[in-house]
Amino acid sequence: MKRTVPLMIVMVGGILMMVQYFIPHQYSQAIFDAYVSWAPIIAAFALILGVGSLTRVHAHKIKRKSQNWQFSWAVLIPLYAMPILAHLWPVSLAGGMDPPSAFHFMFMHVQVSIQSTMFSMLAFYIASAAFRAFRAKSALATVLLLSAVIVMLGQVPIGDLIGKWFPQIGLWILRFPNLAAKRAIMLGVGFGMLATNLKIIFGVERNWLGGAGK
Amino acid sequence: MYETIGIWVGAFFTLAIYSFLYKENPVYRLAEHLVVGISLGYTMAITYDVVLKPRLIEPLIGGHAWILLIPAALGLLYITRFIPGIAWLSRYPIAFVMGTGMGVAFPLTMKSNVLRQLEAAMIPFYQSGMPWHVVVGNIVLVFGTLAALIYFFFSKPHKGPFFGTGSKIGIWIIMLGFGATFGFTVMGRISLLIGRIQYLLGDWLHLIE
């Protein structure tokens, strides 16, 4: 019951869904339609697990007054405030029930601002990584450096100033050698995914079972 | 008024995140914790609106689609993870999602990651009217893909004219590709940085148009 049944569910579900792709019949289509409507519902419940787990971790920190426990409130309050603001108490900042709502405000001006700034901050870290990676210590490192510099300069006005042909070289690198490397990687990833899929479906790979209840 | 307060709040959190470039501090930590809570809270609200309400609650109440109680019960089994004695029951919904997901993904991965890529790599080197740089590019594309694949093939030692030379050409192609990808990523991040600076200097301080 603890291990065999889940492994059987994986095998039967996996084989069934694999086979239905190759047999375009109304029954196989009905199975696929059921899957399409059921899977998001089941996945949505996984969110409760995530929220519960996060709540437990931060409630534990607050209870024990661990280091920086005050910041746990900054996770828990908006975590529960957002759904309340969206559904139970949709407060409007313009008065009444008209938009813009407090939910919209929190998303647009807090979350979007913080997330886009976090991504933009990666520019600084990429610059420092480039300083270490782009030292022309060998022929291969020089190729890496030249390719990156040509692609970067080709996309800004200074590339045009160097020569009309310069951005074209950047585009050529992106379109041909870059695509060749990416295609080979994608093929490798594809074969890896197929092998992993089969290993999971046929129960060779069982790490996903975890240790719950042994 | 709403926009003005929004811009001030956005500017505060933008500076809070950038303050990390100096060193980690409580304001940064506050912003970091807030974004975790807000994004998960937002996901909860959206999941209810987009998935649970239209796909489960409304069909159950309005259409009496009792069959949907099965995925609902399976989904609820996730919560048993919090009860040590019956935590193993959470494997059932995971098994369902994993098994069916793998089965659906198998032919699609075969199609998109393998067959389509192989098909796209089999192109003619030359056609009438094709400029010379495209012809050279096509040759690089076909042989470069093959060489990079040889580099990733570890079942044979990289020696001899085929595997040895092939893997050497492959690593050159991969380095060219990594350099280009790196350059492209840097430009993307820089444009985001420019966007944030424009927000601070334009929308917030009105120093630039």
Interface residues (C-beta under 8 A of the other chain):
Chain A: M1 K2 R3 V5 P6 L7 I9 V10 M11 V12 G13 G14 I15 L16 M17 M18 Q20 Y21 F22 F32 Y35 S37 W38 A39 P40 I41 I42 A43 A44 F45 A46 L47 I48 L49 G50 V51 G52 L54 R56 N68 F71 S72 A74 V75 L76 I77 P78 L79 Y80 A81 M82 P83 L85 A86 H87 L93 A94 P100 F103 F105 M106 F107 M108 H109 V110 Q111 V112 S113 I114 Q115 S116 T117 M118 F119 S120 M121 L122 A123 F124 I126 A127 A130 A133 L140 A141 V143 L144 L145 L146 S147 A148 V149 I150 V151 M152 Q155 V156 Q168 G170 W172 I173 L174 R175 F176 P177 N178 L179 A180 A181 K182 R183 A184 I185 M186 L187 G188 V189 G190 F191 M193 L194 N197 L198 I200 I201 W208 L209 G210 A212 G213 K214
Chain B: Y2 I5 G6 I7 V9 G10 A11 F13 T14 A16 I17 Y18 F20 L21 R29 L30 A31 E32 H33 L34 V35 V36 G37 I38 S39 L40 G41 Y42 T43 M44 A45 T47 Y48 D49 V51 L52 R55 L56 L68 I70 P71 A72 L74 G75 L76 Y78 I79 R81 F82 P84 G85 I86 A87 W88 S90 R91 Y92 P93 I94 A95 F96 V97 M98 G99 T100 G101 M102 G103 V104 A105 F106 P107 L108 T109 M110 S112 N113 V114 Q117 L118 A120 A121 H133 V136 G137 N138 V140 L141 V142 F143 G144 T145 A147 A148 L149 Y151 F152 G170 I171 W172 I173 I174 M175 L176 G177 F178 G179 A180 T181 F182 G183 F184 T185 V186 M187 R189 I190 L192 L193 G195 R196
